[in-house]
C-alpha cells in the first residue's frame, strides 16, 4: 500500500515540529534557570559553537567518516564471506558461530586499547574496530537469509538439475536480500560510534579525539556539537542504505 502525499507530509512535519518544540523548551529552561554553559549549554550556544569551530569540526568529521566507510565496507566483505562459508560448509558454521557471539561480548572500550597496542595509532585499528562492530549483525542476518529459501523451490530446482551456483545466485541470494539490508541498517547505527570509540585511545584527528579534548576542557557546547555530527552521520548512512534497499529489493512488500 502506497503512502499518500499527505501522509508523507505528516511524516516530515510532525517530527520536525516536535524537535523544534523541544529546542524552544530547552532554550527557555536554560535561560530561566541561568544554567552555566559548562553544565548544560542552550541550543543557541551549540549553534554558536558550530559557527566558531566549523572548520575544525569539518576536518575531524572527514577523518571519522573515512574510517567509518572503510570499516563498513571491510565488515560487509568479511560478513558476506563468512555467511557464504557457513551456508556452504556446515562444519564451518558450528565453529564460526561461537566465536562470532564471543566477539560481541567484549566491550569496545576494552578492545580499542588492544587494537592500538597491536596495530599502532594510525587508521588501521580504527578501521578494524569499525569492521568488528558491523560484522556480526550483517553476518548473522545474511546467514539467516540464505537459510530462508523456500524448500519447495529448492526441491524444484534440484529436480531441474540446477547447479549449486545456480541455486545460490537465482534463489538464495534474492531470498537473503531483505535480511542482508536489515543487517546493514543495524550496523549503520553503530559503525560511526565504533570509529569514534577507537579514536579515544589514540588519534591526532577525528570526532573521537575532538570529543575527549572538549570534555577535558569543559567545553560542553563543543561536546554537544560533536555528538550531533556523530548522530547525523549515522542517520545519513542509515538513510543511504534504506534508499539503496528500495531500489534493489523491489519485490519487498511495503
Residue, then its C-alpha position, 0 to 999 in steps of 0.5 A: x500500500x502506497x503512502x499518500x502525499x499527505x501522509x508523507x507530509x505528516x511524516x516530515x512535519x510532525x517530527x520536525x515540529x516536535x524537535x523544534x518544540x523541544x529546542x524552544x523548551x530547552x532554550x527557555x529552561x536554560x535561560x530561566x534557570x541561568x544554567x552555566x554553559x559548562x553544565x548544560x549549554x542552550x541550543x543557541x550556544x551549540x549553534x554558536x559553537x558550530x559557527x566558531x569551530x566549523x572548520x575544525x569540526x569539518x576536518x575531524x568529521x572527514x577523518x571519522x567518516x573515512x574510517x567509518x566507510x572503510x570499516x563498513x565496507x571491510x565488515x560487509x566483505x568479511x560478513x558476506x564471506x563468512x555467511x557464504x562459508x557457513x551456508x556452504x560448509x556446515x562444519x564451518x558454521x558450528x565453529x564460526x558461530x561461537x566465536x562470532x557471539x564471543x566477539x560481541x561480548x567484549x566491550x569496545x572500550x576494552x578492545x580499542x586499547x588492544x587494537x592500538x597496542x597491536x596495530x599502532x595509532x594510525x587508521x588501521x585499528x580504527x578501521x578494524x574496530x569499525x569492521x568488528x562492530x558491523x560484522x556480526x549483525x550483517x553476518x548473522x542476518x545474511x546467514x539467516x537469509x540464505x537459510x530462508x529459501x523456500x524448500x519447495x523451490x529448492x526441491x524444484x530446482x534440484x529436480x531441474x538439475x540446477x547447479x549449486x551456483x545456480x541455486x545460490x545466485x537465482x534463489x538464495x541470494x534474492x531470498x537473503x536480500x531483505x535480511x542482508x539490508x536489515x543487517x546493514x541498517x543495524x550496523x549503520x547505527x553503530x559503525x560511526x560510534x565504533x570509529x569514534x570509540x577507537x579514536x579515544x585511545x589514540x588519534x591526532x584527528x577525528x570526532x573521537x579525539x575532538x570529543x575527549x579534548x572538549x570534555x577535558x576542557x569543559x567545553x560542553x557546547x563543543x561536546x554537544x556539537x560533536x555528538x550531533x555530527x556523530x548522530x547525523x552521520x549515522x542517520x545519513x548512512x542509515x538513510x543511504x542504505x534504506x534508499x539503496x534497499x528500495x531500489x534493489x529489493x523491489x519485490x519487498x512488500x511495503 
